[in-house]
């Protein structure tokens, strides 16, 4: 069952302005990163031969060299494509919040060293997580055939389109393939098994393409939102430390539409002292949004009551 959707309105003009700035940035920068990720996953799938996939299934595991190659792909993606954009997102978040809160913001340049350190640390975590996601998905699919669900040859051909997907996505794709094939055979008693498998595979390839686009957009949007909010938070903290702003509070702000989830809705308007943490209903702790993948919440900064 999908999460309950609730409408919550941003608490202040500053909250709405913060959301507008974030959404404008995401809309402008998300598509390019998503396209690059989709290309990487396609190249990874094309690089593995049918023979290698079949041998992996027969052995019960994929070669570790394959996962190391994928990790290198993600490192290259981070260094060449994502890192510069995350740094830019932090910088833009810093400048835009400074422009909103400070007069003469064009001459205020927050120190970038802390942000660059965060970008590199976060990048290492992302590369590790994406490599682990791929490894988990492939390992689960290999177990799928050992349980007698599909033949080795059939799974070897069905796995390739799922490379780059998470385990739940890959499992959903394989189930989709199996269901399509079963329906074809049931509705066409004279159809050959190989023909049904070919048509089901073509359908699963189209489905995988949609899954890849959705995952790529989710990763790009989430990473950019995180960097933008990190940059804004860093700028406000430094401005307070430099004596350019008084004591401030951070206010979680949601979008005023029907897509606000229950988690973010519960956080709307929650104010904390600058430098403290937001505690989500799930128990997770965040310094800034996003609260979850594809979260488009922002933080508004206001003078503390005292």
C-alpha positions as CSV (number, residue, x, y, z in Angstrom):
1,X,0.0,0.0,0.0
2,X,1.5,3.4,-1.0
3,X,2.2,5.9,1.8
4,X,-0.7,8.2,2.8
5,X,-0.4,11.5,1.1
6,X,-1.2,14.6,3.1
7,X,-1.3,18.3,2.1
8,X,0.8,20.6,4.4
9,X,1.6,24.2,3.6
10,X,4.9,25.9,4.1
11,X,4.9,27.8,7.4
12,X,6.3,31.1,6.1
13,X,7.3,33.2,3.0
14,X,10.9,32.2,3.7
15,X,9.8,28.5,3.7
16,X,8.1,28.9,0.3
17,X,11.0,30.8,-1.1
18,X,13.5,28.1,0.1
19,X,11.3,25.4,-1.6
20,X,11.1,27.4,-4.8
21,X,14.9,27.9,-5.0
22,X,15.5,24.2,-4.4
23,X,12.9,23.0,-6.9
24,X,14.2,25.3,-9.6
25,X,17.7,24.0,-9.1
26,X,16.6,20.3,-9.2
27,X,14.6,20.8,-12.3
28,X,17.5,22.4,-14.1
29,X,20.2,19.9,-13.1
30,X,18.5,16.5,-12.6
31,X,18.0,15.3,-16.2
32,X,21.7,15.3,-17.2
33,X,22.9,13.2,-14.2
34,X,20.0,10.8,-14.7
35,X,21.0,10.2,-18.4
36,X,24.6,9.6,-17.4
37,X,23.6,6.9,-14.9
38,X,21.3,5.1,-17.4
39,X,24.2,5.0,-19.9
40,X,26.5,3.5,-17.3
41,X,24.1,0.8,-16.4
42,X,23.6,0.0,-20.1
43,X,27.3,-0.2,-20.7
44,X,27.7,-2.5,-17.7
45,X,25.0,-4.9,-19.0
46,X,26.6,-4.9,-22.5
47,X,30.0,-5.6,-21.2
48,X,29.0,-8.9,-19.6
49,X,28.7,-11.8,-22.1
50,X,26.1,-14.5,-22.0
51,X,28.9,-17.0,-21.3
52,X,30.0,-15.1,-18.2
53,X,26.5,-14.8,-16.9
54,X,25.8,-18.5,-17.4
55,X,29.1,-19.4,-15.7
56,X,28.2,-17.1,-12.8
57,X,24.8,-18.9,-12.4
58,X,26.4,-22.3,-12.6
59,X,29.0,-21.3,-10.0
60,X,26.5,-19.7,-7.7
61,X,28.2,-16.3,-7.7
62,X,29.4,-13.5,-10.0
63,X,33.1,-12.9,-10.3
64,X,34.4,-10.4,-7.8
65,X,36.3,-8.7,-10.7
66,X,32.9,-7.8,-12.2
67,X,31.9,-5.9,-9.1
68,X,35.2,-4.2,-8.8
69,X,34.8,-3.0,-12.4
70,X,31.4,-1.7,-11.5
71,X,32.9,0.1,-8.6
72,X,35.4,1.7,-10.9
73,X,32.5,2.8,-13.1
74,X,30.8,4.5,-10.2
75,X,34.1,6.1,-9.0
76,X,34.6,7.6,-12.5
77,X,31.0,8.8,-12.6
78,X,31.4,10.5,-9.2
79,X,34.8,12.1,-10.1
80,X,33.9,13.3,-13.6
81,X,30.1,14.0,-13.4
82,X,28.6,13.9,-9.9
83,X,31.3,15.6,-7.8
84,X,31.4,18.8,-9.8
85,X,27.6,19.1,-9.7
86,X,27.4,18.4,-6.0
87,X,30.0,21.1,-5.4
88,X,28.1,23.4,-7.6
89,X,24.9,22.5,-5.8
90,X,26.5,23.3,-2.4
91,X,27.8,26.6,-3.8
92,X,24.5,27.6,-5.3
93,X,22.6,26.7,-2.1
94,X,25.1,28.8,-0.2
95,X,24.8,31.8,-2.4
96,X,21.0,31.7,-2.7
97,X,20.4,31.5,1.0
98,X,22.9,34.3,1.6
99,X,21.2,36.4,-1.0
100,X,17.9,35.8,0.8
101,X,19.2,36.6,4.3
102,X,22.0,39.1,3.8
103,X,22.3,42.4,2.2
104,X,25.4,42.7,0.1
105,X,25.4,38.9,-0.3
106,X,27.3,39.2,-3.6
107,X,30.5,39.8,-1.6
108,X,29.9,37.1,1.0
109,X,31.7,33.9,0.1
110,X,31.4,31.1,2.7
111,X,34.5,29.0,3.2
112,X,34.2,26.0,0.8
113,X,36.6,23.6,2.6
114,X,34.0,22.0,4.8
115,X,31.6,21.5,1.9
116,X,34.3,19.9,-0.3
117,X,35.2,17.6,2.5
118,X,31.5,16.6,2.8
119,X,31.2,16.0,-1.0
120,X,34.2,13.7,-1.1
121,X,33.1,11.7,2.0
122,X,29.5,11.5,0.8
123,X,30.8,10.4,-2.6
124,X,32.7,7.5,-1.1
125,X,29.6,6.3,0.7
126,X,27.5,6.6,-2.5
127,X,30.0,4.5,-4.6
128,X,30.1,1.8,-1.9
129,X,26.3,1.7,-1.6
130,X,25.7,1.5,-5.4
131,X,28.2,-1.3,-5.8
132,X,26.7,-3.2,-2.9
133,X,23.2,-2.7,-4.4
134,X,24.3,-4.3,-7.7
135,X,26.1,-7.2,-5.9
136,X,23.0,-7.9,-3.8
137,X,20.7,-7.9,-6.8
138,X,22.8,-10.2,-8.9
139,X,23.3,-12.6,-6.0
140,X,19.6,-12.8,-5.3
141,X,18.8,-13.5,-9.0
142,X,21.4,-16.3,-9.0
143,X,19.7,-17.8,-6.0
144,X,16.4,-17.5,-7.9
145,X,17.4,-20.1,-10.4
146,X,19.0,-22.5,-7.9
147,X,15.5,-22.7,-6.3
148,X,14.2,-24.1,-9.5
149,X,12.3,-21.1,-10.7
150,X,14.1,-20.7,-14.1
151,X,16.6,-22.6,-16.1
152,X,20.3,-21.5,-16.2
153,X,20.1,-20.4,-19.8
154,X,16.8,-18.6,-19.4
155,X,18.0,-16.6,-16.3
156,X,21.4,-15.8,-18.0
157,X,19.4,-14.0,-20.8
158,X,17.0,-12.4,-18.3
159,X,19.6,-11.0,-16.0
160,X,21.3,-8.6,-18.4
161,X,18.5,-6.0,-18.6
162,X,18.4,-5.8,-14.7
163,X,22.0,-4.8,-14.2
164,X,22.1,-1.5,-12.4
165,X,18.8,-2.1,-10.6
166,X,18.3,-2.7,-6.9
167,X,17.4,-6.1,-5.5
168,X,13.7,-5.3,-5.2
169,X,13.6,-3.8,-8.7
170,X,15.5,-6.8,-10.2
171,X,13.2,-9.2,-8.5
172,X,10.2,-7.3,-9.8
173,X,11.6,-7.5,-13.3
174,X,12.2,-11.2,-13.2
175,X,8.7,-11.8,-11.8
176,X,7.3,-9.6,-14.6
177,X,9.2,-11.8,-17.2
178,X,7.9,-15.0,-15.6
179,X,4.3,-13.7,-15.5
180,X,4.4,-12.5,-19.1
181,X,5.8,-15.8,-20.3
182,X,3.2,-17.8,-18.3
183,X,0.3,-15.8,-19.7
184,X,1.6,-16.2,-23.3
185,X,1.8,-19.9,-23.0
186,X,-1.6,-20.1,-21.3
187,X,-3.4,-18.0,-23.9
188,X,-1.6,-19.6,-26.8
189,X,-1.4,-23.4,-26.3
190,X,0.4,-23.9,-29.6
191,X,3.2,-21.3,-28.9
192,X,6.7,-22.7,-28.4
193,X,8.4,-22.1,-25.1
194,X,11.3,-20.4,-26.8
195,X,8.9,-18.0,-28.6
196,X,7.1,-17.1,-25.3
197,X,10.5,-16.6,-23.6
198,X,11.7,-14.3,-26.4
199,X,8.5,-12.1,-26.2
200,X,8.6,-12.0,-22.4
201,X,12.3,-11.0,-22.5
202,X,11.5,-8.2,-24.9
203,X,8.8,-7.0,-22.5
204,X,11.1,-7.2,-19.5
205,X,13.7,-5.2,-21.3
206,X,11.3,-2.4,-21.9
207,X,10.2,-2.6,-18.2
208,X,13.9,-2.5,-17.1
209,X,14.4,0.6,-19.2
210,X,11.7,2.4,-17.3
211,X,13.1,1.1,-14.0
212,X,16.5,2.4,-14.9
213,X,15.2,5.8,-15.7
214,X,13.2,6.0,-12.5
215,X,16.2,4.9,-10.4
216,X,18.5,7.3,-12.1
217,X,16.2,10.2,-11.6
218,X,15.7,9.2,-7.9
219,X,19.5,9.1,-7.3
220,X,20.2,12.3,-9.1
221,X,17.4,14.2,-7.5
222,X,18.2,13.0,-4.0
223,X,21.9,13.7,-4.2
224,X,21.4,17.2,-5.6
225,X,18.8,18.0,-2.9
226,X,21.1,16.9,-0.2
227,X,24.1,18.9,-1.6
228,X,22.0,22.1,-2.1
229,X,20.6,21.9,1.4
230,X,24.0,21.2,2.9
231,X,25.4,24.2,1.1
232,X,22.7,26.5,2.4
233,X,23.1,25.2,5.9
234,X,26.8,25.7,5.8
235,X,26.5,29.3,4.6
236,X,24.0,30.2,7.4
237,X,26.2,28.7,10.1
238,X,29.3,30.5,8.8
239,X,27.4,33.8,8.5
240,X,26.3,33.5,12.2
241,X,29.9,32.6,13.2
242,X,31.1,35.7,11.2
243,X,28.6,37.9,13.0
244,X,26.7,38.7,9.9
245,X,23.5,37.1,11.2
246,X,22.0,36.9,14.7
247,X,21.2,33.6,16.4
248,X,19.1,31.6,13.9
249,X,16.8,28.6,13.9
250,X,16.3,26.1,11.1
251,X,12.7,25.3,10.1
252,X,11.8,22.2,8.1
253,X,9.5,23.2,5.1
254,X,7.5,20.9,2.9
255,X,5.9,21.6,-0.5
256,X,2.3,22.7,-0.5
257,X,1.0,19.9,-2.7
258,X,-0.6,16.5,-2.5
259,X,2.7,14.7,-2.9
260,X,3.9,15.4,0.6
261,X,4.3,12.1,2.4
262,X,3.3,11.4,6.0
263,X,6.9,11.5,7.2
264,X,7.7,14.9,5.7
265,X,4.3,16.2,6.7
266,X,5.0,15.4,10.3
267,X,8.2,17.5,10.0
268,X,6.6,20.5,8.4
269,X,7.2,23.6,10.5
270,X,9.5,21.8,13.0
271,X,12.1,24.3,14.2
272,X,15.5,23.5,15.8
273,X,18.4,25.6,16.9
274,X,20.9,26.1,14.2
275,X,23.5,23.3,14.4
276,X,21.1,20.8,16.1
277,X,19.5,17.8,14.3
278,X,16.1,17.0,13.0
279,X,14.6,13.8,14.5
280,X,12.3,12.1,12.0
281,X,9.2,10.0,13.1
282,X,11.1,6.9,11.9
283,X,13.9,7.7,14.4
284,X,16.3,8.8,11.7
285,X,18.4,11.8,12.4
286,X,19.0,14.5,9.7
287,X,21.0,17.7,9.8
288,X,19.1,18.8,6.6
289,X,16.6,17.2,4.2
290,X,16.1,15.0,2.2
291,X,14.3,12.7,4.6
292,X,14.1,9.9,2.0
293,X,14.8,9.3,-1.7
294,X,13.2,12.0,-4.0
295,X,12.3,14.2,-1.0
296,X,12.1,17.8,-2.0
297,X,11.8,19.4,1.4
298,X,13.9,22.4,2.2
299,X,15.0,24.4,5.3
300,X,14.0,27.9,6.0
301,X,16.2,30.0,8.3
302,X,14.7,32.5,10.7
303,X,15.9,34.5,13.6
304,X,15.6,32.7,16.9
305,X,12.9,34.0,19.2
306,X,15.4,35.1,21.8
